[in-house]
Amino acid sequence: CSSTVKMEVDGAGIGPSSQQAAAAPSRQRGRLPLQMRTLVSELSLLNRSDGSAKWRQDGSSVVAAVHGPRLANPRREDAEKAIVEVVYKPRTGIQGHRERELEHIIRRTLEGIIILGMHPRTSIMVVLQETNCDGSMLSCALNAACAALVDAGIPMSSMLSSVTCAVNQEGALLLDPDSLEEQSARLIVSMAFAHHSAAQGMGHEATRDGAAGSKHGDAHLDGPDKLQGGIKVDQGALMCH
Protein backbone atom coordinates (compact mmCIF):
# COMPACT_ATOMS: atom_id res chain seq x y z
CA CYS A 1 0.00 0.00 0.00
CA SER A 2 1.15 3.54 -0.62
CA SER A 3 1.63 6.30 1.92
CA THR A 4 1.43 10.04 1.38
CA VAL A 5 3.13 12.81 3.32
CA LYS A 6 2.15 16.45 2.77
CA MET A 7 4.34 19.29 4.01
CA GLU A 8 3.24 22.90 3.84
CA VAL A 9 6.26 25.18 4.19
CA ASP A 10 5.66 28.66 5.55
CA GLY A 11 8.22 31.06 4.08
CA ALA A 12 7.62 33.66 6.79
CA GLY A 13 9.83 31.60 9.11
CA ILE A 14 12.75 31.31 6.67
CA GLY A 15 15.45 33.95 6.39
CA PRO A 16 16.76 36.76 8.55
CA SER A 17 13.47 37.35 10.39
CA SER A 18 9.75 36.68 10.08
CA GLN A 19 9.00 40.41 10.03
CA GLN A 20 11.31 41.02 7.08
CA ALA A 21 9.78 38.10 5.20
CA ALA A 22 6.27 39.35 5.90
CA ALA A 23 7.20 42.81 4.57
CA ALA A 24 8.80 41.44 1.39
CA PRO A 25 6.90 41.80 -1.90
CA SER A 26 5.01 38.73 -3.07
CA ARG A 27 5.82 36.86 -6.26
CA GLN A 28 3.55 36.43 -9.29
CA ARG A 29 1.69 33.48 -7.79
CA GLY A 30 1.34 34.98 -4.31
CA ARG A 31 4.35 33.40 -2.59
CA LEU A 32 6.93 35.34 -0.60
CA PRO A 33 10.51 35.37 -1.95
CA LEU A 34 11.65 32.78 0.62
CA GLN A 35 8.48 30.69 0.60
CA MET A 36 8.50 27.20 -0.87
CA ARG A 37 5.59 25.50 -2.55
CA THR A 38 3.64 22.73 -0.79
CA LEU A 39 5.65 19.48 -0.78
CA VAL A 40 3.87 16.13 -1.20
CA SER A 41 5.63 12.75 -1.05
CA GLU A 42 3.98 9.41 -1.79
CA LEU A 43 5.75 6.04 -1.37
CA SER A 44 5.23 2.54 -2.82
CA LEU A 45 3.36 3.59 -5.95
CA LEU A 46 4.67 0.93 -8.33
CA ASN A 47 4.36 -2.85 -7.98
CA ARG A 48 7.13 -3.89 -10.38
CA SER A 49 9.98 -2.04 -8.69
CA ASP A 50 11.85 -2.66 -5.45
CA GLY A 51 11.01 0.84 -4.28
CA SER A 52 9.12 3.83 -5.66
CA ALA A 53 8.09 7.35 -4.74
CA LYS A 54 6.39 10.40 -6.17
CA TRP A 55 7.56 13.87 -5.18
CA ARG A 56 5.40 16.88 -5.97
CA GLN A 57 5.99 20.59 -5.50
CA ASP A 58 2.69 22.00 -6.77
CA GLY A 59 3.19 22.13 -10.55
CA SER A 60 6.42 20.08 -10.55
CA SER A 61 6.35 16.35 -9.93
CA VAL A 62 8.62 13.35 -10.54
CA VAL A 63 8.00 9.62 -10.11
CA ALA A 64 11.07 7.58 -9.11
CA ALA A 65 11.51 3.80 -9.29
CA VAL A 66 14.44 1.83 -7.86
CA HIS A 67 15.47 -1.59 -9.20
CA GLY A 68 18.07 -3.55 -7.30
CA PRO A 69 20.52 -4.35 -6.01
CA ARG A 70 20.63 -6.90 -8.82
CA LEU A 71 23.39 -8.60 -10.79
CA ALA A 72 25.23 -6.05 -12.90
CA ASN A 73 26.18 -6.45 -16.52
CA PRO A 74 29.55 -8.28 -16.53
CA ARG A 75 31.01 -5.52 -18.69
CA ARG A 76 30.15 -2.85 -16.12
CA GLU A 77 30.28 -4.66 -12.79
CA ASP A 78 32.68 -3.62 -10.04
CA ALA A 79 34.18 -6.39 -7.90
CA GLU A 80 34.34 -4.09 -4.85
CA LYS A 81 31.11 -2.14 -4.94
CA ALA A 82 27.72 -1.67 -6.55
CA ILE A 83 27.29 0.63 -9.51
CA VAL A 84 24.55 3.26 -9.72
CA GLU A 85 22.63 3.80 -12.95
CA VAL A 86 20.22 6.68 -13.46
CA VAL A 87 17.66 7.09 -16.25
CA TYR A 88 15.87 10.44 -16.50
CA LYS A 89 12.82 10.58 -18.76
CA PRO A 90 11.23 13.87 -19.85
CA ARG A 91 7.50 14.42 -19.65
CA THR A 92 7.19 14.31 -23.43
CA GLY A 93 9.53 13.46 -26.27
CA ILE A 94 12.89 11.71 -26.15
CA GLN A 95 15.95 12.29 -24.03
CA GLY A 96 18.27 15.14 -24.97
CA HIS A 97 21.34 16.90 -23.61
CA ARG A 98 19.36 18.29 -20.65
CA GLU A 99 18.30 14.84 -19.50
CA ARG A 100 21.80 13.40 -19.93
CA GLU A 101 23.25 16.17 -17.79
CA LEU A 102 20.62 15.62 -15.10
CA GLU A 103 21.39 11.88 -15.11
CA HIS A 104 25.08 12.63 -14.53
CA ILE A 105 24.44 15.06 -11.67
CA ILE A 106 21.89 12.80 -9.95
CA ARG A 107 24.09 9.71 -10.28
CA ARG A 108 27.09 11.46 -8.74
CA THR A 109 24.93 12.75 -5.89
CA LEU A 110 23.39 9.36 -5.10
CA GLU A 111 26.79 7.66 -5.20
CA GLY A 112 27.76 9.94 -2.32
CA ILE A 113 25.06 8.62 0.05
CA ILE A 114 24.53 4.97 -0.98
CA ILE A 115 26.79 2.47 0.83
CA LEU A 116 28.02 0.85 -2.36
CA GLY A 117 30.48 -1.54 -0.71
CA MET A 118 27.71 -3.66 0.81
CA HIS A 119 26.62 -5.03 -2.57
CA PRO A 120 29.64 -5.66 -4.85
CA ARG A 121 29.08 -6.80 -8.42
CA THR A 122 25.53 -5.46 -8.41
CA SER A 123 23.63 -2.61 -10.04
CA ILE A 124 21.20 -0.17 -8.45
CA MET A 125 19.08 1.49 -11.12
CA VAL A 126 17.05 4.64 -10.44
CA VAL A 127 14.48 5.57 -13.10
CA LEU A 128 13.02 9.09 -12.91
CA GLN A 129 9.96 10.15 -14.90
CA GLU A 130 8.81 13.75 -15.11
CA THR A 131 5.04 13.92 -14.78
CA ASN A 132 4.69 17.71 -14.49
CA CYS A 133 7.36 20.32 -15.19
CA ASP A 134 7.04 23.73 -13.54
CA GLY A 135 10.54 24.60 -12.36
CA SER A 136 13.05 23.30 -9.78
CA MET A 137 13.08 19.94 -11.54
CA LEU A 138 16.58 18.86 -10.44
CA SER A 139 15.67 19.29 -6.77
CA CYS A 140 12.33 17.57 -7.29
CA ALA A 141 14.06 14.60 -8.95
CA LEU A 142 16.72 14.30 -6.23
CA ASN A 143 14.07 14.33 -3.48
CA ALA A 144 12.04 11.71 -5.35
CA ALA A 145 15.13 9.52 -5.85
CA CYS A 146 16.02 9.66 -2.16
CA ALA A 147 12.47 8.76 -1.10
CA ALA A 148 12.43 5.81 -3.53
CA LEU A 149 15.79 4.54 -2.22
CA VAL A 150 14.37 4.61 1.31
CA ASP A 151 11.28 2.71 0.12
CA ALA A 152 13.52 0.09 -1.52
CA GLY A 153 15.55 -0.38 1.66
CA ILE A 154 18.83 0.55 -0.01
CA PRO A 155 21.54 1.06 2.66
CA MET A 156 22.59 4.71 2.80
CA SER A 157 25.01 6.64 4.97
CA SER A 158 22.55 9.52 5.02
CA MET A 159 19.36 10.80 3.49
CA LEU A 160 19.45 14.00 1.48
CA SER A 161 17.20 16.93 0.68
CA SER A 162 17.47 19.32 -2.22
CA VAL A 163 16.31 22.86 -2.94
CA THR A 164 16.62 25.23 -5.89
CA CYS A 165 17.15 28.99 -5.64
CA ALA A 166 17.08 31.69 -8.30
CA VAL A 167 18.30 35.27 -8.42
CA ASN A 168 15.97 37.52 -10.42
CA GLN A 169 16.84 40.59 -12.50
CA GLU A 170 16.55 42.82 -9.41
CA GLY A 171 19.06 40.71 -7.49
CA ALA A 172 16.52 39.20 -5.08
CA LEU A 173 16.77 35.58 -3.99
CA LEU A 174 13.75 33.39 -4.83
CA LEU A 175 13.35 30.02 -3.14
CA ASP A 176 11.90 27.10 -5.12
CA PRO A 177 11.36 29.03 -8.40
CA ASP A 178 8.72 27.96 -10.90
CA SER A 179 9.35 27.77 -14.64
CA LEU A 180 8.39 31.40 -15.31
CA GLU A 181 10.79 32.62 -12.62
CA GLU A 182 13.56 30.38 -13.97
CA GLN A 183 13.14 31.75 -17.49
CA SER A 184 13.76 35.32 -16.34
CA ALA A 185 16.39 34.53 -13.67
CA ARG A 186 19.96 35.76 -13.79
CA LEU A 187 21.18 32.77 -11.78
CA ILE A 188 19.78 29.35 -10.85
CA VAL A 189 21.40 27.13 -8.23
CA SER A 190 20.24 23.67 -7.10
CA MET A 191 21.71 22.30 -3.88
CA ALA A 192 21.53 18.89 -2.20
CA PHE A 193 22.30 18.53 1.50
CA ALA A 194 23.16 15.26 3.21
CA HIS A 195 21.69 14.90 6.69
CA HIS A 196 24.97 14.67 8.57
CA SER A 197 27.73 17.07 9.64
CA ALA A 198 29.55 17.11 6.31
CA ALA A 199 26.75 18.53 4.18
CA GLN A 200 27.37 18.62 0.46
CA GLY A 201 25.90 21.01 -2.08
CA MET A 202 25.67 20.47 -5.80
CA GLY A 203 24.11 22.87 -8.22
CA HIS A 204 23.98 24.41 -11.65
CA GLU A 205 23.96 28.02 -12.69
CA ALA A 206 23.10 30.00 -15.79
CA THR A 207 23.05 33.72 -16.53
CA ARG A 208 20.43 35.49 -18.60
CA ASP A 209 20.90 39.10 -19.65
CA GLY A 210 19.14 39.22 -22.98
CA ALA A 211 21.63 36.96 -24.73
CA ALA A 212 21.98 33.39 -23.56
CA GLY A 213 25.07 32.78 -21.49
CA SER A 214 26.48 30.29 -19.04
CA LYS A 215 29.27 29.95 -16.53
CA HIS A 216 31.36 26.89 -15.82
CA GLY A 217 33.53 26.20 -12.82
CA ASP A 218 33.74 24.92 -9.27
CA ALA A 219 33.48 27.00 -6.11
CA HIS A 220 34.46 25.31 -2.85
CA LEU A 221 33.22 26.59 0.48
CA ASP A 222 35.80 25.83 3.15
CA GLY A 223 33.62 26.73 6.13
CA PRO A 224 30.05 27.70 6.96
CA ASP A 225 28.87 30.26 4.44
CA LYS A 226 25.59 32.01 3.78
CA LEU A 227 23.79 32.94 0.63
CA GLN A 228 21.51 35.98 0.49
CA GLY A 229 18.38 35.42 2.56
CA GLY A 230 19.97 33.36 5.31
CA ILE A 231 20.29 30.00 3.50
CA LYS A 232 23.38 28.26 4.84
CA VAL A 233 25.81 25.88 3.16
CA ASP A 234 27.93 24.02 5.74
CA GLN A 235 31.28 22.57 4.68
CA GLY A 236 29.98 21.84 1.20
CA ALA A 237 31.02 22.24 -2.39
CA LEU A 238 28.87 24.26 -4.76
CA MET A 239 29.20 22.73 -8.23
CA CYS A 240 28.38 25.17 -11.02
CA HIS A 241 27.49 23.89 -14.48
Disulfide bonds with the S-S distance in Angstrom:
none
